[in-house]
Amino acid sequence: AWVTATAYAARDVVSNSGTWYIALDAHTSGATFAGDQAAHWRVYQGVIVSELADAVSATLGRTWSA
């Protein structure tokens, strides 16, 4: 489960309110999951490596768009 004030690595998977999420980047969680969700997490649906690319490195595939 997601925990406040925790260091997460990119691609860590956590559950929150019955839904699984994957971390987009390395970060330390804030006070609430809702506050972190838009910037650091996406719903985990068995994504593939090409879908985990970020704006800094497009070498893994398509970058995320907000």
N, CA, C and O atoms as a DFTB+ gen file, in Angstrom:
264 C
 N C O
     1  1       0.835      -1.190       0.000
     2  2       0.000       0.000       0.000
     3  2       0.881       1.255       0.000
     4  3       2.001       1.237       0.511
     5  1       0.366       2.335      -0.573
     6  2       1.071       3.618      -0.600
     7  2       1.226       4.122       0.829
     8  3       0.312       3.984       1.643
     9  1       2.393       4.711       1.136
    10  2       2.669       5.225       2.479
    11  2       3.263       6.625       2.348
    12  3       4.104       6.866       1.482
    13  1       2.828       7.545       3.205
    14  2       3.349       8.902       3.198
    15  2       4.820       8.930       3.615
    16  3       5.272       8.055       4.353
    17  1       5.567       9.932       3.145
    18  2       6.981      10.148       3.479
    19  2       7.853       8.933       3.179
    20  3       8.757       8.604       3.947
    21  1       7.577       8.268       2.059
    22  2       8.318       7.078       1.650
    23  2       9.023       7.340       0.330
    24  3       8.447       7.941      -0.577
    25  1      10.274       6.888       0.219
    26  2      11.021       7.032      -1.034
    27  2      10.602       5.919      -1.981
    28  3      10.762       4.738      -1.672
    29  1      10.066       6.299      -3.133
    30  2       9.661       5.343      -4.158
    31  2      10.589       5.465      -5.360
    32  3      11.044       6.557      -5.699
    33  1      10.859       4.346      -5.990
    34  2      11.673       4.317      -7.210
    35  2      10.741       4.290      -8.413
    36  3       9.587       3.876      -8.300
    37  1      11.238       4.727      -9.556
    38  2      10.462       4.629     -10.792
    39  2      10.069       3.162     -10.996
    40  3      10.880       2.258     -10.798
    41  1       8.836       2.949     -11.386
    42  2       8.243       1.638     -11.663
    43  2       7.855       0.842     -10.421
    44  3       7.480      -0.324     -10.540
    45  1       7.937       1.446      -9.221
    46  2       7.387       0.790      -8.035
    47  2       5.878       0.693      -8.218
    48  3       5.267       1.572      -8.825
    49  1       5.284      -0.361      -7.702
    50  2       3.841      -0.568      -7.814
    51  2       3.249      -0.578      -6.412
    52  3       3.750      -1.268      -5.524
    53  1       2.170       0.198      -6.216
    54  2       1.499       0.266      -4.920
    55  2      -0.002       0.173      -5.127
    56  3      -0.511       0.389      -6.227
    57  1      -0.700      -0.155      -4.046
    58  2      -2.160      -0.133      -4.104
    59  2      -2.670       1.040      -3.279
    60  3      -2.060       1.440      -2.287
    61  1      -3.804       1.581      -3.715
    62  2      -4.456       2.657      -2.987
    63  2      -5.947       2.577      -3.290
    64  3      -6.360       2.682      -4.445
    65  1      -6.741       2.394      -2.258
    66  2      -8.205       2.300      -2.389
    67  2      -8.630       1.239      -3.405
    68  3      -9.576       1.451      -4.164
    69  1      -7.936       0.104      -3.421
    70  2      -8.321      -1.006      -4.288
    71  2      -7.822      -0.923      -5.713
    72  3      -8.147      -1.788      -6.528
    73  1      -7.044       0.092      -6.035
    74  2      -6.493       0.245      -7.391
    75  2      -4.978       0.195      -7.291
    76  3      -4.396       0.705      -6.334
    77  1      -4.330      -0.428      -8.292
    78  2      -2.872      -0.506      -8.336
    79  2      -2.326       0.610      -9.204
    80  3      -2.876       0.919     -10.262
    81  1      -1.232       1.215      -8.743
    82  2      -0.579       2.325      -9.452
    83  2       0.901       2.013      -9.631
    84  3       1.493       1.286      -8.833
    85  1       1.503       2.574     -10.701
    86  2       2.923       2.437     -10.950
    87  2       3.571       3.817     -10.922
    88  3       3.031       4.779     -11.469
    89  1       4.740       3.905     -10.272
    90  2       5.453       5.182     -10.156
    91  2       6.102       5.547     -11.480
    92  3       6.735       4.708     -12.120
    93  1       5.945       6.788     -11.887
    94  2       6.548       7.288     -13.122
    95  2       7.988       7.720     -12.917
    96  3       8.771       7.743     -13.866
    97  1       8.346       8.062     -11.683
    98  2       9.679       8.557     -11.391
    99  2      10.044       8.264      -9.943
   100  3       9.197       7.864      -9.145
   101  1      11.323       8.470      -9.614
   102  2      11.766       8.351      -8.231
   103  2      11.331       9.613      -7.487
   104  3      11.545      10.727      -7.964
   105  1      10.728       9.431      -6.334
   106  2      10.261      10.570      -5.542
   107  2       9.980      10.127      -4.109
   108  3       9.881       8.933      -3.827
   109  1       9.854      11.085      -3.222
   110  2       9.416      10.819      -1.858
   111  2       7.975      11.274      -1.753
   112  3       7.639      12.404      -2.108
   113  1       7.127      10.384      -1.262
   114  2       5.700      10.684      -1.216
   115  2       5.396      11.841      -0.269
   116  3       6.090      12.061       0.724
   117  1       4.346      12.563      -0.606
   118  2       3.906      13.695       0.189
   119  2       2.910      13.278       1.261
   120  3       2.875      12.122       1.682
   121  1       2.115      14.226       1.686
   122  2       1.162      13.999       2.772
   123  2      -0.038      13.163       2.350
   124  3      -0.602      12.433       3.166
   125  1      -0.440      13.265       1.062
   126  2      -1.603      12.514       0.595
   127  2      -1.335      11.894      -0.772
   128  3      -0.576      12.438      -1.574
   129  1      -1.964      10.758      -1.026
   130  2      -1.821      10.141      -2.340
   131  2      -2.437      11.031      -3.407
   132  3      -1.891      11.152      -4.504
   133  1      -3.559      11.648      -3.100
   134  2      -4.222      12.537      -4.067
   135  2      -3.294      13.657      -4.510
   136  3      -3.321      14.057      -5.674
   137  1      -2.481      14.164      -3.605
   138  2      -1.548      15.228      -3.937
   139  2      -0.402      14.758      -4.823
   140  3       0.136      15.545      -5.601
   141  1      -0.025      13.495      -4.717
   142  2       1.073      12.920      -5.498
   143  2       0.615      12.297      -6.815
   144  3       1.408      12.183      -7.750
   145  1      -0.615      11.906      -6.896
   146  2      -1.087      11.074      -8.004
   147  2      -0.828      11.648      -9.389
   148  3      -0.260      10.954     -10.232
   149  1      -1.217      12.864      -9.651
   150  2      -1.089      13.431     -10.996
   151  2       0.362      13.547     -11.448
   152  3       0.658      13.360     -12.628
   153  1       1.258      13.850     -10.534
   154  2       2.651      14.075     -10.901
   155  2       3.486      12.801     -10.948
   156  3       4.444      12.721     -11.716
   157  1       3.135      11.798     -10.133
   158  2       4.042      10.665      -9.958
   159  2       3.465       9.281     -10.231
   160  3       4.232       8.320     -10.295
   161  1       2.165       9.133     -10.394
   162  2       1.559       7.796     -10.481
   163  2       0.596       7.674     -11.652
   164  3      -0.054       8.647     -12.036
   165  1       0.508       6.492     -12.210
   166  2      -0.505       6.147     -13.218
   167  2      -1.115       4.811     -12.839
   168  3      -0.453       3.988     -12.206
   169  1      -2.358       4.585     -13.212
   170  2      -3.011       3.308     -12.942
   171  2      -2.213       2.210     -13.627
   172  3      -1.867       2.324     -14.803
   173  1      -1.926       1.160     -12.894
   174  2      -1.147       0.032     -13.420
   175  2      -2.095      -0.974     -14.045
   176  3      -2.975      -1.511     -13.373
   177  1      -1.913      -1.227     -15.332
   178  2      -2.775      -2.159     -16.062
   179  2      -1.940      -3.163     -16.841
   180  3      -2.336      -3.605     -17.919
   181  1      -0.782      -3.522     -16.292
   182  2       0.084      -4.440     -16.999
   183  2       0.769      -3.763     -18.172
   184  3       0.900      -4.350     -19.246
   185  1       1.205      -2.530     -17.967
   186  2       1.842      -1.766     -19.027
   187  2       3.151      -2.410     -19.453
   188  3       3.730      -3.212     -18.721
   189  1       3.603      -2.052     -20.632
   190  2       4.866      -2.558     -21.139
   191  2       5.937      -1.485     -21.044
   192  3       5.617      -0.313     -20.849
   193  1       7.200      -1.863     -21.177
   194  2       8.314      -0.946     -21.000
   195  2       8.177       0.304     -21.856
   196  3       8.483       1.397     -21.381
   197  1       7.734       0.185     -23.085
   198  2       7.631       1.357     -23.963
   199  2       6.646       2.390     -23.441
   200  3       6.717       3.556     -23.828
   201  1       5.743       1.992     -22.584
   202  2       4.777       2.926     -22.021
   203  2       5.299       3.610     -20.755
   204  3       4.627       4.487     -20.212
   205  1       6.480       3.224     -20.279
   206  2       7.029       3.781     -19.054
   207  2       8.053       4.885     -19.311
   208  3       8.701       5.354     -18.376
   209  1       8.203       5.297     -20.551
   210  2       9.151       6.360     -20.880
   211  2       8.729       7.654     -20.200
   212  3       7.554       7.859     -19.897
   213  1       9.703       8.521     -19.966
   214  2       9.381       9.807     -19.371
   215  2       9.842      10.936     -20.280
   216  3      10.447      10.690     -21.324
   217  1       9.564      12.148     -19.895
   218  2       9.889      13.300     -20.736
   219  2      11.399      13.505     -20.864
   220  3      11.845      14.137     -21.822
   221  1      12.180      12.997     -19.945
   222  2      13.627      13.165     -19.977
   223  2      14.283      12.165     -20.929
   224  3      15.231      12.508     -21.636
   225  1      13.782      10.942     -20.947
   226  2      14.389       9.898     -21.764
   227  2      13.348       9.213     -22.619
   228  3      12.521       8.452     -22.116
   229  1      13.385       9.477     -23.890
   230  2      12.436       8.845     -24.811
   231  2      12.987       7.531     -25.350
   232  3      12.390       6.938     -26.248
   233  1      14.116       7.065     -24.818
   234  2      14.723       5.845     -25.320
   235  2      13.877       4.609     -25.033
   236  3      14.029       3.583     -25.696
   237  1      12.999       4.703     -24.061
   238  2      12.149       3.566     -23.754
   239  2      10.880       3.534     -24.579
   240  3      10.150       2.545     -24.529
   241  1      10.598       4.556     -25.319
   242  2       9.384       4.580     -26.132
   243  2       8.657       5.890     -26.028
   244  3       9.256       6.929     -25.750
   245  1       7.380       5.840     -26.249
   246  2       6.528       7.019     -26.245
   247  2       6.538       7.705     -24.893
   248  3       6.508       7.031     -23.864
   249  1       6.579       9.041     -24.870
   250  2       6.545       9.766     -23.589
   251  2       5.092       9.959     -23.152
   252  3       4.173       9.951     -23.970
   253  1       4.912      10.129     -21.861
   254  2       3.577      10.358     -21.292
   255  2       3.105      11.749     -21.649
   256  3       3.900      12.687     -21.706
   257  1       1.833      11.882     -21.886
   258  2       1.254      13.206     -22.060
   259  2       0.197      13.403     -20.989
   260  3      -0.574      12.493     -20.686
   261  1       0.167      14.581     -20.428
   262  2      -0.762      14.855     -19.330
   263  2      -2.076      15.374     -19.855
   264  3      -2.983      15.661     -19.073
